[in-house]
Amino acid sequence: MSEKDARKVAKDLFSLTPNCYGHCKEKGSFEFKGDSMIVQVCPNRYVSRIVTYGHQVDQNQFRKTLRGLVSGLKTVQSGDIRVASRYAWDLGLKRKNDDLILHLAYWTQSYRRTKDERVDRPALFLCSNSDSFFMQPLNSRNRFCKDCRA
Amino acid sequence: MEKVAKGLGVPFFSYDIDLPDQEAKADELVKKYGDWSEDYLIPQIFVETKDGKIKHVFTGYSESVDSTKRHLNNLINSPLFAR
């Protein structure tokens, strides 16, 4: 199974319409960014999940990537990331000698219950106009990063 | 899964991570054979083959419960569990 095949399978797997998690419950989408990142966003651009995929995934590298997205994610810990193997049999694919198709690593915003339940607590969003992540209050309706607002 | 195991005539064991006496066994299985992370995804399913080898065959889908159900159904209907 090549990385190209893994990408094709991931494209199919994440072609569904997810409900926003931890924000508004509206129907959103999975957007592919770069070589191996998938971002789940709602129409208001709140980021519910970030997923990385490949034939192998490096959890430490994924954590570093998340920490580097915006300063508000510098506290992402290894325990915030969860992994999954996807096989031909659960994906519904017919393969003979390559049952393991891809690995996924998930980071879910607001998954871990926090003491901070304020509606205006800082949260991660993805700009509507660019691929920039930015932090703003959870209850903000703004969909653009600082640069695109300027 | 219990029904599948029954149909195949093999023993079935389930470990609930919310029960302290079962959590340790679940952790051990996931650490040794499964998709381990500190706060690992559930459910995870393993099969033990005739030669005593344990194989991880499924991890729940973080995307949604519906996704987990759909893909679990694929697993149940796959050649892996063909009688």
gemmi code that builds the backbone of each chain (N, CA, C; Angstrom):
import gemmi

chains = {
    "A": [
        ("MET", (0.856, -1.211, 0.000), (0.000, 0.000, 0.000), (0.880, 1.247, 0.000)),
        ("SER", (0.785, 2.019, -1.035), (1.617, 3.219, -1.134), (0.935, 4.397, -0.434)),
        ("GLU", (1.701, 5.468, -0.238), (1.132, 6.679, 0.363), (0.032, 7.247, -0.545)),
        ("LYS", (0.221, 7.062, -1.863), (-0.777, 7.560, -2.817), (-2.101, 6.817, -2.616)),
        ("ASP", (-1.989, 5.492, -2.442), (-3.194, 4.688, -2.199), (-3.843, 5.087, -0.878)),
        ("ALA", (-2.988, 5.316, 0.128), (-3.501, 5.705, 1.449), (-4.288, 7.011, 1.331)),
        ("ARG", (-3.774, 7.931, 0.521), (-4.453, 9.218, 0.334), (-5.813, 9.013, -0.336)),
        ("LYS", (-5.857, 8.113, -1.313), (-7.109, 7.858, -2.024), (-8.148, 7.278, -1.054)),
        ("VAL", (-7.696, 6.333, -0.240), (-8.606, 5.719, 0.736), (-9.079, 6.772, 1.739)),
        ("ALA", (-8.144, 7.614, 2.190), (-8.511, 8.667, 3.157), (-9.533, 9.616, 2.542)),
        ("LYS", (-9.351, 9.939, 1.260), (-10.301, 10.835, 0.571), (-11.710, 10.245, 0.609)),
        ("ASP", (-11.793, 8.945, 0.351), (-13.100, 8.273, 0.373), (-13.670, 8.233, 1.790)),
        ("LEU", (-12.788, 7.906, 2.712), (-13.210, 7.744, 4.111), (-13.752, 9.048, 4.702)),
        ("PHE", (-13.130, 10.160, 4.304), (-13.524, 11.449, 4.879), (-14.364, 12.279, 3.897)),
        ("SER", (-15.109, 11.585, 3.041), (-15.973, 12.310, 2.107), (-17.357, 12.545, 2.710)),
        ("LEU", (-17.556, 12.085, 3.939), (-18.862, 12.252, 4.574), (-19.045, 13.679, 5.116)),
        ("THR", (-20.254, 13.964, 5.523), (-20.591, 15.293, 6.042), (-20.741, 15.202, 7.557)),
        ("PRO", (-19.732, 15.646, 8.291), (-19.778, 15.471, 9.745), (-20.528, 16.590, 10.452)),
        ("ASN", (-21.067, 16.269, 11.599), (-21.663, 17.302, 12.435), (-20.565, 17.949, 13.262)),
        ("CYS", (-20.651, 19.261, 13.410), (-19.671, 19.995, 14.212), (-19.689, 19.451, 15.641)),
        ("TYR", (-18.504, 19.271, 16.192), (-18.390, 18.726, 17.548), (-17.816, 19.795, 18.477)),
        ("GLY", (-18.559, 20.087, 19.553), (-18.050, 21.015, 20.560), (-18.323, 22.475, 20.289)),
        ("HIS", (-19.163, 22.742, 19.278), (-19.396, 24.143, 18.924), (-20.855, 24.402, 18.564)),
        ("CYS", (-21.279, 23.993, 17.331), (-22.623, 24.359, 16.890), (-23.469, 23.179, 16.386)),
        ("LYS", (-22.875, 22.020, 16.169), (-23.570, 20.830, 15.666), (-24.075, 20.973, 14.225)),
        ("GLU", (-23.692, 22.071, 13.555), (-24.093, 22.206, 12.139), (-23.277, 21.251, 11.277)),
        ("LYS", (-23.814, 20.951, 10.104), (-23.090, 20.055, 9.205), (-21.904, 20.782, 8.588)),
        ("GLY", (-20.766, 20.101, 8.565), (-19.556, 20.722, 8.047), (-18.886, 19.845, 7.016)),
        ("SER", (-17.563, 19.903, 6.998), (-16.831, 19.105, 6.008), (-15.436, 18.780, 6.513)),
        ("PHE", (-14.824, 17.813, 5.850), (-13.411, 17.508, 6.100), (-12.618, 18.130, 4.955)),
        ("GLU", (-11.665, 18.982, 5.285), (-10.848, 19.630, 4.260), (-9.429, 19.067, 4.318)),
        ("PHE", (-8.906, 18.686, 3.150), (-7.546, 18.145, 3.080), (-6.550, 19.291, 2.959)),
        ("LYS", (-5.536, 19.263, 3.807), (-4.494, 20.294, 3.793), (-3.137, 19.626, 3.659)),
        ("GLY", (-2.345, 20.086, 2.714), (-1.004, 19.537, 2.539), (-1.042, 18.061, 2.180)),
        ("ASP", (0.018, 17.349, 2.548), (0.149, 15.947, 2.148), (-0.662, 14.983, 2.989)),
        ("SER", (-0.870, 15.331, 4.253), (-1.443, 14.295, 5.123), (-2.315, 14.831, 6.252)),
        ("MET", (-2.845, 16.035, 6.097), (-3.667, 16.589, 7.173), (-5.111, 16.794, 6.710)),
        ("ILE", (-6.038, 16.439, 7.586), (-7.459, 16.630, 7.307), (-8.030, 17.460, 8.452)),
        ("VAL", (-8.771, 18.499, 8.107), (-9.335, 19.381, 9.131), (-10.856, 19.346, 9.032)),
        ("GLN", (-11.510, 19.054, 10.151), (-12.973, 19.068, 10.177), (-13.429, 20.453, 10.616)),
        ("VAL", (-14.137, 21.138, 9.728), (-14.626, 22.485, 10.036), (-16.129, 22.566, 9.818)),
        ("CYS", (-16.747, 23.499, 10.533), (-18.180, 23.743, 10.344), (-18.338, 25.014, 9.497)),
        ("PRO", (-19.554, 25.396, 9.123), (-19.728, 26.602, 8.305), (-19.171, 27.862, 8.975)),
        ("ASN", (-19.069, 27.834, 10.306), (-18.507, 28.995, 11.020), (-16.996, 28.889, 11.185)),
        ("ARG", (-16.415, 27.831, 10.594), (-14.973, 27.601, 10.530), (-14.343, 27.162, 11.847)),
        ("TYR", (-15.173, 26.732, 12.791), (-14.638, 26.129, 14.015), (-14.008, 24.791, 13.645)),
        ("VAL", (-12.855, 24.496, 14.229), (-12.145, 23.245, 13.959), (-12.540, 22.210, 15.018)),
        ("SER", (-13.282, 21.188, 14.598), (-13.656, 20.122, 15.547), (-12.530, 19.115, 15.707)),
        ("ARG", (-11.930, 18.763, 14.556), (-10.876, 17.734, 14.582), (-9.791, 18.050, 13.588)),
        ("ILE", (-8.605, 17.582, 13.923), (-7.519, 17.545, 12.946), (-7.021, 16.099, 12.926)),
        ("VAL", (-6.888, 15.583, 11.723), (-6.495, 14.179, 11.560), (-5.268, 14.111, 10.657)),
        ("THR", (-4.340, 13.259, 10.983), (-3.261, 12.974, 10.051), (-3.343, 11.506, 9.668)),
        ("TYR", (-2.889, 11.186, 8.485), (-3.034, 9.819, 8.006), (-1.830, 9.408, 7.175)),
        ("GLY", (-1.690, 8.128, 6.989), (-0.613, 7.602, 6.156), (-0.481, 6.118, 6.418)),
        ("HIS", (0.403, 5.487, 5.673), (0.612, 4.067, 5.942), (1.180, 3.913, 7.352)),
        ("GLN", (1.960, 4.885, 7.767), (2.420, 4.988, 9.159), (2.177, 6.430, 9.598)),
        ("VAL", (1.917, 6.651, 10.891), (1.849, 8.030, 11.381), (2.751, 8.163, 12.608)),
        ("ASP", (3.352, 9.314, 12.741), (4.259, 9.584, 13.843), (3.525, 10.513, 14.827)),
        ("GLN", (3.116, 9.935, 15.954), (2.327, 10.714, 16.922), (3.095, 11.923, 17.443)),
        ("ASN", (4.384, 11.752, 17.688), (5.180, 12.869, 18.212), (5.274, 13.999, 17.200)),
        ("GLN", (5.463, 13.599, 15.939), (5.546, 14.620, 14.890), (4.202, 15.335, 14.752)),
        ("PHE", (3.114, 14.588, 14.867), (1.781, 15.176, 14.762), (1.562, 16.177, 15.910)),
        ("ARG", (1.990, 15.789, 17.114), (1.856, 16.684, 18.265), (2.653, 17.972, 18.030)),
        ("LYS", (3.856, 17.812, 17.494), (4.687, 18.994, 17.212), (4.020, 19.880, 16.157)),
        ("THR", (3.443, 19.232, 15.143), (2.755, 19.994, 14.090), (1.598, 20.787, 14.680)),
        ("LEU", (0.810, 20.124, 15.543), (-0.338, 20.799, 16.162), (0.139, 21.979, 17.018)),
        ("ARG", (1.190, 21.729, 17.786), (1.718, 22.786, 18.654), (2.219, 23.986, 17.860)),
        ("GLY", (2.642, 23.711, 16.621), (3.186, 24.781, 15.800), (2.136, 25.554, 15.016)),
        ("LEU", (0.893, 25.110, 15.040), (-0.135, 25.770, 14.233), (-0.432, 27.184, 14.723)),
        ("VAL", (-0.695, 27.307, 16.012), (-0.946, 28.619, 16.630), (-0.454, 28.548, 18.076)),
        ("SER", (-0.183, 29.679, 18.661), (0.369, 29.675, 20.022), (-0.614, 29.075, 21.038)),
        ("GLY", (-1.900, 29.156, 20.724), (-2.904, 28.621, 21.642), (-2.899, 27.106, 21.758)),
        ("LEU", (-2.162, 26.442, 20.884), (-2.124, 24.968, 20.932), (-0.812, 24.450, 21.515)),
        ("LYS", (-0.047, 25.324, 22.123), (1.249, 24.895, 22.667), (1.103, 23.884, 23.800)),
        ("THR", (-0.102, 23.784, 24.341), (-0.309, 22.864, 25.464), (-0.797, 21.481, 25.020)),
        ("VAL", (-0.878, 21.233, 23.705), (-1.316, 19.901, 23.245), (-0.352, 18.847, 23.777)),
        ("GLN", (-0.917, 17.837, 24.427), (-0.119, 16.767, 25.026), (-0.282, 15.485, 24.212)),
        ("SER", (0.597, 14.536, 24.465), (0.484, 13.260, 23.742), (-0.854, 12.582, 24.042)),
        ("GLY", (-1.366, 12.780, 25.256), (-2.634, 12.175, 25.646), (-3.835, 12.758, 24.926)),
        ("ASP", (-3.633, 13.867, 24.223), (-4.731, 14.483, 23.466), (-4.882, 13.863, 22.082)),
        ("ILE", (-3.941, 12.999, 21.739), (-3.937, 12.404, 20.399), (-4.297, 10.922, 20.504)),
        ("ARG", (-5.188, 10.489, 19.629), (-5.618, 9.085, 19.646), (-5.415, 8.484, 18.260)),
        ("VAL", (-5.044, 7.233, 18.222), (-4.668, 6.626, 16.940), (-5.611, 5.481, 16.562)),
        ("ALA", (-5.640, 5.182, 15.283), (-6.478, 4.080, 14.797), (-5.860, 3.453, 13.559)),
        ("SER", (-5.950, 2.137, 13.480), (-5.550, 1.412, 12.274), (-6.815, 1.122, 11.483)),
        ("ARG", (-6.700, 1.271, 10.182), (-7.851, 0.947, 9.325), (-7.442, -0.182, 8.381)),
        ("TYR", (-8.271, -1.209, 8.385), (-7.963, -2.403, 7.613), (-8.932, -2.538, 6.436)),
        ("ALA", (-8.525, -3.389, 5.491), (-9.392, -3.627, 4.329), (-10.774, -4.090, 4.775)),
        ("TRP", (-10.814, -4.946, 5.812), (-12.107, -5.535, 6.200), (-13.065, -4.525, 6.825)),
        ("ASP", (-12.574, -3.519, 7.545), (-13.550, -2.566, 8.090), (-13.848, -1.439, 7.104)),
        ("LEU", (-12.934, -1.227, 6.153), (-13.187, -0.212, 5.132), (-14.070, -0.767, 4.018)),
        ("GLY", (-14.288, -2.062, 4.027), (-15.114, -2.675, 2.992), (-14.357, -2.858, 1.689)),
        ("LEU", (-13.023, -2.949, 1.750), (-12.201, -3.118, 0.550), (-11.815, -4.591, 0.390)),
        ("LYS", (-11.665, -4.988, -0.849), (-11.241, -6.370, -1.087), (-9.759, -6.377, -1.421)),
        ("ARG", (-8.948, -6.753, -0.490), (-7.493, -6.856, -0.707), (-7.049, -8.228, -0.238)),
        ("LYS", (-6.052, -8.778, -0.919), (-5.608, -10.116, -0.523), (-4.463, -10.106, 0.481)),
        ("ASN", (-3.435, -9.322, 0.194), (-2.232, -9.433, 1.015), (-1.867, -8.175, 1.780)),
        ("ASP", (-2.745, -7.238, 1.828), (-2.395, -5.991, 2.501), (-3.595, -5.519, 3.317)),
        ("ASP", (-3.844, -6.210, 4.403), (-5.042, -5.917, 5.177), (-4.986, -4.562, 5.872)),
        ("LEU", (-3.782, -4.171, 6.326), (-3.652, -2.858, 6.960), (-3.550, -1.809, 5.861)),
        ("ILE", (-4.512, -0.913, 5.828), (-4.553, 0.065, 4.744), (-3.914, 1.382, 5.162)),
        ("LEU", (-4.321, 1.900, 6.310), (-3.703, 3.143, 6.767), (-3.854, 3.332, 8.271)),
        ("HIS", (-3.012, 4.206, 8.776), (-3.101, 4.617, 10.177), (-3.621, 6.057, 10.226)),
        ("LEU", (-4.360, 6.339, 11.289), (-4.865, 7.695, 11.502), (-4.476, 8.148, 12.900)),
        ("ALA", (-4.241, 9.433, 13.048), (-4.076, 10.011, 14.387), (-5.035, 11.189, 14.462)),
        ("TYR", (-5.818, 11.220, 15.530), (-6.858, 12.244, 15.680), (-6.529, 13.194, 16.828)),
        ("TRP", (-6.776, 14.465, 16.602), (-6.821, 15.438, 17.704), (-8.207, 16.074, 17.641)),
        ("THR", (-8.932, 16.017, 18.753), (-10.292, 16.544, 18.787), (-10.342, 17.722, 19.750)),
        ("GLN", (-10.721, 18.876, 19.226), (-10.802, 20.060, 20.083), (-11.956, 19.877, 21.075)),
        ("SER", (-11.726, 20.235, 22.290), (-12.753, 20.143, 23.346), (-13.089, 18.712, 23.719)),
        ("TYR", (-12.272, 17.735, 23.282), (-12.616, 16.365, 23.634), (-12.480, 16.139, 25.133)),
        ("ARG", (-11.356, 16.595, 25.657), (-11.146, 16.425, 27.094), (-11.918, 17.499, 27.830)),
        ("ARG", (-12.698, 17.085, 28.798), (-13.472, 18.068, 29.543), (-12.525, 19.008, 30.272)),
        ("THR", (-12.813, 20.258, 30.172), (-11.952, 21.244, 30.801), (-12.747, 22.000, 31.859)),
        ("LYS", (-12.027, 22.596, 32.791), (-12.717, 23.400, 33.794), (-13.214, 24.693, 33.164)),
        ("ASP", (-12.633, 25.024, 32.020), (-13.028, 26.258, 31.352), (-14.249, 26.005, 30.473)),
        ("GLU", (-15.413, 26.307, 30.978), (-16.644, 26.105, 30.222), (-17.221, 27.426, 29.715)),
        ("ARG", (-16.410, 28.482, 29.739), (-16.907, 29.784, 29.294), (-17.250, 29.742, 27.798)),
        ("VAL", (-18.310, 30.421, 27.407), (-18.690, 30.420, 25.992), (-17.727, 31.265, 25.161)),
        ("ASP", (-16.923, 32.078, 25.854), (-15.975, 32.913, 25.104), (-14.532, 32.448, 25.309)),
        ("ARG", (-14.371, 31.166, 25.689), (-13.006, 30.665, 25.874), (-12.293, 30.595, 24.508)),
        ("PRO", (-10.969, 30.693, 24.507), (-10.243, 30.670, 23.232), (-10.416, 29.325, 22.517)),
        ("ALA", (-10.636, 29.393, 21.212), (-10.838, 28.169, 20.434), (-10.164, 28.317, 19.076)),
        ("LEU", (-9.903, 27.157, 18.452), (-9.205, 27.136, 17.163), (-10.195, 27.198, 16.002)),
        ("PHE", (-9.909, 28.084, 15.050), (-10.711, 28.225, 13.837), (-9.782, 28.167, 12.618)),
        ("LEU", (-10.353, 27.903, 11.457), (-9.600, 27.908, 10.200), (-10.179, 28.992, 9.301)),
        ("CYS", (-9.317, 29.867, 8.826), (-9.769, 31.014, 8.024), (-10.528, 30.549, 6.772)),
        ("SER", (-11.598, 31.259, 6.439), (-12.403, 30.959, 5.249), (-11.665, 31.314, 3.970)),
        ("ASN", (-10.718, 32.217, 4.094), (-10.068, 32.776, 2.907), (-8.677, 32.204, 2.631)),
        ("SER", (-8.070, 31.647, 3.658), (-6.718, 31.107, 3.492), (-6.630, 29.828, 4.325)),
        ("ASP", (-5.473, 29.211, 4.317), (-5.311, 27.992, 5.114), (-4.776, 28.313, 6.505)),
        ("SER", (-4.998, 29.513, 6.979), (-4.438, 29.918, 8.271), (-5.348, 29.535, 9.431)),
        ("PHE", (-4.731, 28.942, 10.448), (-5.460, 28.681, 11.688), (-5.352, 29.919, 12.563)),
        ("PHE", (-6.366, 30.156, 13.357), (-6.293, 31.286, 14.291), (-7.170, 31.003, 15.504)),
        ("MET", (-6.849, 31.689, 16.589), (-7.612, 31.536, 17.829), (-8.526, 32.745, 17.975)),
        ("GLN", (-9.707, 32.473, 18.486), (-10.627, 33.558, 18.831), (-11.648, 32.998, 19.810)),
        ("PRO", (-12.443, 33.858, 20.443), (-13.439, 33.341, 21.389), (-14.376, 32.341, 20.713)),
        ("LEU", (-14.711, 31.290, 21.426), (-15.561, 30.228, 20.902), (-16.866, 30.752, 20.302)),
        ("ASN", (-17.432, 31.794, 20.923), (-18.734, 32.291, 20.472), (-18.632, 33.384, 19.400)),
        ("SER", (-17.434, 33.607, 18.864), (-17.286, 34.629, 17.833), (-17.878, 34.133, 16.513)),
        ("ARG", (-18.443, 35.018, 15.721), (-19.008, 34.640, 14.421), (-18.052, 34.977, 13.274)),
        ("ASN", (-16.895, 35.544, 13.607), (-15.919, 35.905, 12.582), (-15.328, 34.644, 11.934)),
        ("ARG", (-15.160, 34.666, 10.605), (-14.643, 33.497, 9.898), (-13.290, 33.740, 9.222)),
        ("PHE", (-12.677, 34.886, 9.539), (-11.426, 35.226, 8.882), (-10.294, 35.465, 9.871)),
        ("CYS", (-9.097, 35.083, 9.434), (-7.918, 35.325, 10.283), (-7.601, 36.833, 10.269)),
        ("LYS", (-6.673, 37.188, 11.099), (-6.329, 38.604, 11.254), (-5.868, 39.218, 9.926)),
        ("ASP", (-5.029, 38.490, 9.173), (-4.507, 39.021, 7.915), (-5.615, 39.244, 6.899)),
        ("CYS", (-6.549, 38.330, 6.822), (-7.621, 38.447, 5.832), (-8.675, 39.475, 6.227)),
        ("ARG", (-8.719, 39.779, 7.508), (-9.661, 40.817, 7.977), (-9.108, 42.219, 7.676)),
        ("ALA", (-7.767, 42.299, 7.598), (-7.119, 43.618, 7.464), (-7.402, 44.238, 6.106)),
    ],
    "B": [
        ("MET", (-20.876, -8.257, 18.353), (-19.713, -9.133, 18.248), (-19.946, -10.429, 19.017)),
        ("GLU", (-20.671, -10.291, 20.110), (-20.953, -11.481, 20.917), (-21.735, -12.501, 20.083)),
        ("LYS", (-22.681, -11.975, 19.292), (-23.490, -12.847, 18.436), (-22.613, -13.514, 17.364)),
        ("VAL", (-21.684, -12.745, 16.818), (-20.775, -13.286, 15.794), (-19.949, -14.418, 16.387)),
        ("ALA", (-19.411, -14.164, 17.587), (-18.578, -15.175, 18.258), (-19.399, -16.443, 18.514)),
        ("LYS", (-20.640, -16.227, 18.956), (-21.512, -17.364, 19.237), (-21.742, -18.182, 17.965)),
        ("GLY", (-21.973, -17.463, 16.857), (-22.202, -18.121, 15.576), (-20.996, -18.934, 15.121)),
        ("LEU", (-19.826, -18.442, 15.470), (-18.596, -19.140, 15.079), (-18.213, -20.225, 16.083)),
        ("GLY", (-18.899, -20.208, 17.224), (-18.613, -21.193, 18.265), (-17.303, -20.938, 18.994)),
        ("VAL", (-16.983, -19.664, 19.155), (-15.739, -19.327, 19.869), (-16.080, -18.477, 21.101)),
        ("PRO", (-15.234, -18.520, 22.131), (-15.506, -17.720, 23.336), (-15.442, -16.218, 23.041)),
        ("PHE", (-16.181, -15.451, 23.811), (-16.223, -13.997, 23.635), (-15.934, -13.344, 24.983)),
        ("PHE", (-15.053, -12.395, 24.985), (-14.745, -11.647, 26.214), (-14.875, -10.160, 25.918)),
        ("SER", (-15.482, -9.423, 26.849), (-15.630, -7.982, 26.687), (-15.079, -7.300, 27.938)),
        ("TYR", (-14.273, -6.273, 27.744), (-13.700, -5.555, 28.884), (-14.168, -4.105, 28.851)),
        ("ASP", (-14.799, -3.671, 29.921), (-15.355, -2.323, 30.021), (-14.338, -1.414, 30.719)),
        ("ILE", (-13.849, -0.407, 30.006), (-12.794, 0.446, 30.589), (-13.311, 1.336, 31.720)),
        ("ASP", (-14.627, 1.386, 31.892), (-15.169, 2.171, 33.003), (-15.256, 1.364, 34.293)),
        ("LEU", (-14.941, 0.081, 34.203), (-14.938, -0.757, 35.404), (-13.488, -1.048, 35.779)),
        ("PRO", (-13.054, -0.562, 36.947), (-11.639, -0.659, 37.314), (-11.046, -2.062, 37.194)),
        ("ASP", (-11.820, -3.098, 37.523), (-11.257, -4.446, 37.471), (-11.087, -4.953, 36.038)),
        ("GLN", (-11.774, -4.342, 35.087), (-11.648, -4.764, 33.685), (-10.731, -3.835, 32.883)),
        ("GLU", (-10.570, -2.630, 33.395), (-9.781, -1.627, 32.688), (-8.333, -2.094, 32.484)),
        ("ALA", (-7.758, -2.716, 33.516), (-6.357, -3.147, 33.435), (-6.153, -4.163, 32.317)),
        ("LYS", (-7.095, -5.083, 32.178), (-6.995, -6.101, 31.132), (-7.135, -5.464, 29.748)),
        ("ALA", (-8.078, -4.521, 29.648), (-8.270, -3.811, 28.374), (-7.008, -3.031, 28.012)),
        ("ASP", (-6.450, -2.337, 28.988), (-5.223, -1.562, 28.743), (-4.096, -2.464, 28.248)),
        ("GLU", (-3.989, -3.626, 28.887), (-2.913, -4.561, 28.525), (-3.057, -5.013, 27.062)),
        ("LEU", (-4.289, -5.374, 26.700), (-4.540, -5.820, 25.322), (-4.225, -4.720, 24.310)),
        ("VAL", (-4.712, -3.528, 24.607), (-4.520, -2.415, 23.666), (-3.038, -2.039, 23.583)),
        ("LYS", (-2.366, -2.033, 24.731), (-0.942, -1.683, 24.748), (-0.122, -2.687, 23.946)),
        ("LYS", (-0.426, -3.969, 24.125), (0.370, -5.015, 23.469), (0.036, -5.185, 21.993)),
        ("TYR", (-1.248, -5.102, 21.665), (-1.656, -5.503, 20.315), (-2.455, -4.447, 19.549)),
        ("GLY", (-2.930, -3.421, 20.230), (-3.888, -2.524, 19.590), (-3.366, -1.148, 19.256)),
        ("ASP", (-4.310, -0.219, 19.130), (-3.991, 1.174, 18.824), (-3.874, 1.936, 20.139)),
        ("TRP", (-2.688, 1.886, 20.699), (-2.496, 2.458, 22.026), (-2.201, 3.944, 21.985)),
        ("SER", (-2.894, 4.672, 22.812), (-2.523, 6.037, 23.170), (-3.104, 6.218, 24.571)),
        ("GLU", (-2.662, 7.234, 25.241), (-3.031, 7.417, 26.652), (-4.554, 7.346, 26.862)),
        ("ASP", (-5.281, 7.967, 25.942), (-6.739, 8.015, 26.038), (-7.306, 7.328, 24.794)),
        ("TYR", (-7.010, 6.040, 24.657), (-7.236, 5.349, 23.387), (-8.704, 5.271, 22.974)),
        ("LEU", (-8.872, 5.130, 21.652), (-10.213, 5.026, 21.080), (-10.838, 3.673, 21.415)),
        ("ILE", (-12.129, 3.672, 21.598), (-12.881, 2.439, 21.807), (-14.062, 2.418, 20.839)),
        ("PRO", (-14.603, 1.262, 20.529), (-14.144, -0.059, 20.952), (-12.915, -0.492, 20.154)),
        ("GLN", (-12.170, -1.430, 20.720), (-11.120, -2.106, 19.956), (-11.423, -3.604, 20.038)),
        ("ILE", (-11.255, -4.264, 18.917), (-11.614, -5.679, 18.833), (-10.382, -6.498, 18.455)),
        ("PHE", (-10.241, -7.631, 19.124), (-9.102, -8.516, 18.898), (-9.623, -9.935, 18.670)),
        ("VAL", (-8.862, -10.688, 17.887), (-9.197, -12.110, 17.759), (-7.971, -12.933, 18.154)),
        ("GLU", (-8.233, -14.066, 18.772), (-7.148, -14.995, 19.090), (-7.268, -16.187, 18.158)),
        ("THR", (-6.204, -16.480, 17.445), (-6.229, -17.571, 16.467), (-5.875, -18.904, 17.130)),
        ("LYS", (-6.029, -19.978, 16.360), (-5.803, -21.324, 16.897), (-4.413, -21.489, 17.506)),
        ("ASP", (-3.438, -20.812, 16.903), (-2.060, -20.953, 17.399), (-1.744, -19.994, 18.554)),
        ("GLY", (-2.789, -19.362, 19.099), (-2.610, -18.522, 20.278), (-2.190, -17.086, 19.983)),
        ("LYS", (-2.091, -16.760, 18.707), (-1.707, -15.387, 18.350), (-2.906, -14.450, 18.487)),
        ("ILE", (-2.638, -13.264, 19.017), (-3.713, -12.277, 19.163), (-3.530, -11.195, 18.114)),
        ("LYS", (-4.629, -10.900, 17.432), (-4.572, -9.932, 16.336), (-5.617, -8.846, 16.543)),
        ("HIS", (-5.174, -7.601, 16.422), (-6.090, -6.460, 16.494), (-6.809, -6.350, 15.155)),
        ("VAL", (-8.147, -6.230, 15.181), (-8.876, -6.173, 13.909), (-9.764, -4.933, 13.736)),
        ("PHE", (-9.932, -4.152, 14.810), (-10.848, -3.005, 14.660), (-10.638, -1.966, 15.763)),
        ("THR", (-10.733, -0.716, 15.372), (-10.772, 0.396, 16.329), (-11.921, 1.314, 15.940)),
        ("GLY", (-12.640, 1.802, 16.916), (-13.768, 2.700, 16.680), (-13.360, 3.958, 15.929)),
        ("TYR", (-14.363, 4.577, 15.318), (-14.124, 5.771, 14.496), (-14.410, 7.033, 15.304)),
        ("SER", (-13.401, 7.864, 15.438), (-13.570, 9.110, 16.188), (-14.595, 10.023, 15.520)),
        ("GLU", (-14.752, 9.872, 14.201), (-15.644, 10.757, 13.450), (-17.067, 10.754, 13.995)),
        ("SER", (-17.598, 9.571, 14.291), (-18.973, 9.501, 14.801), (-19.320, 8.065, 15.179)),
        ("VAL", (-20.362, 7.940, 15.986), (-20.860, 6.603, 16.354), (-21.398, 5.898, 15.108)),
        ("ASP", (-22.034, 6.668, 14.220), (-22.576, 6.072, 12.992), (-21.469, 5.470, 12.132)),
        ("SER", (-20.345, 6.176, 12.047), (-19.209, 5.646, 11.274), (-18.717, 4.350, 11.899)),
        ("THR", (-18.632, 4.344, 13.222), (-18.184, 3.125, 13.912), (-19.132, 1.970, 13.598)),
        ("LYS", (-20.423, 2.228, 13.645), (-21.410, 1.170, 13.367), (-21.270, 0.655, 11.944)),
        ("ARG", (-21.140, 1.591, 11.010), (-21.077, 1.213, 9.597), (-19.845, 0.341, 9.306)),
        ("HIS", (-18.700, 0.751, 9.842), (-17.461, 0.011, 9.559), (-17.386, -1.290, 10.360)),
        ("LEU", (-18.021, -1.300, 11.511), (-18.090, -2.542, 12.281), (-18.925, -3.572, 11.521)),
        ("ASN", (-19.955, -3.074, 10.863), (-20.783, -3.937, 10.037), (-19.982, -4.526, 8.867)),
        ("ASN", (-19.098, -3.695, 8.291), (-18.201, -4.207, 7.232), (-17.344, -5.344, 7.769)),
        ("LEU", (-16.811, -5.121, 8.967), (-15.947, -6.132, 9.582), (-16.705, -7.445, 9.783)),
        ("ILE", (-17.898, -7.333, 10.340), (-18.698, -8.527, 10.642), (-19.022, -9.318, 9.371)),
        ("ASN", (-19.220, -8.590, 8.275), (-19.579, -9.249, 7.015), (-18.367, -9.559, 6.130)),
        ("SER", (-17.181, -9.356, 6.660), (-15.969, -9.582, 5.860), (-15.556, -11.056, 5.892)),
        ("PRO", (-14.665, -11.442, 4.976), (-14.179, -12.847, 4.963), (-13.487, -13.230, 6.275)),
        ("LEU", (-13.060, -12.248, 7.028), (-12.380, -12.522, 8.299), (-13.244, -13.365, 9.243)),
        ("PHE", (-14.544, -13.118, 9.191), (-15.458, -13.845, 10.070), (-16.353, -14.816, 9.307)),
        ("ALA", (-15.894, -15.182, 8.108), (-16.688, -16.138, 7.326), (-16.637, -17.509, 7.979)),
        ("ARG", (-17.766, -18.156, 8.052), (-17.812, -19.487, 8.671), (-17.239, -20.543, 7.733)),
    ],
}
model = gemmi.Model(1)
for chain_id, residues in chains.items():
    chain = gemmi.Chain(chain_id)
    for i, (resn, *xyz) in enumerate(residues, 1):
        res = gemmi.Residue()
        res.name, res.seqid = resn, gemmi.SeqId(i, " ")
        for name, pos in zip(("N", "CA", "C"), xyz):
            atom = gemmi.Atom()
            atom.name, atom.element = name, gemmi.Element(name[0])
            atom.pos, atom.b_iso = gemmi.Position(*pos), 0.0
            res.add_atom(atom)
        chain.add_residue(res)
    model.add_chain(chain)
structure = gemmi.Structure()
structure.add_model(model)
structure.setup_entities()
